[in-house]
Amino acid sequence: MKKKPLCGIDEAGRGPLAGSLVMAGVVLKNPVEGLMDSKKLTEKKREALYPLVIENSDYHIVSFSAQDVDEMGISKCLHRGLKSIQKHLPDVEYLFDGNSTFGVDNITTMVKADDKIAQVSAASILAKVTRDREMIEMAKKYPRYGFEKHKGYGTKAHIEAIVKYNRCKVHRKTFRVKGVDEPTLF
């Protein structure tokens, strides 16, 4: 029996205070040089690899808005994203970076797969670049928050902007922010 191709799956944006959760599934048709965990690559290198992954793979990208994350929660979004990838990339083996399948059958998990397995590295790059590009666009719409710099993560500058201007439409309302949502003692 012929072995099925491998679909690597990863996500970007699980922890930020703003922006989408983006998931990607990638089945490489040809090898792509230089793949590794997107977090270990420079933005310039990720941007250079992105079109190479697109050209040399079958892929599916799923995005959940901050509102989706607020309404469904991260786990339900990840569950739905995995299901969507399975639907769009059928008849393959699935390997998801991390240690949970979020209740989806026929998925194998591996911690740090994005740094060990080319298909998962490729998915990591597609998810991160897609999300980063979105945050750069959001920075033009909401310039006060500096999204182009921190991509929605809870940096000191981002939290200070939330304190000063409150949250905007792309912020996750259910994510608690220290110093904003919790009373301080002083």
Secondary structure, 3 states (H helix, E strand, C coil): CCCCCEEEEEEECCCCCECCEEEEEEEECCCCCCCCCHHHCCHHHHHHHHHHHHHCEEEEEEEECHHHHHHHCHHHHHHHHHHHHHHHCCCCEEEEECCCCCCCCCEEEECCHHHCCHHHHHHHHHHHHHHHHHHHHHHHHCHHHCHHHHCCCCCHHHHHHHHHHCCCCCECCCCCCCCCCCCCCC
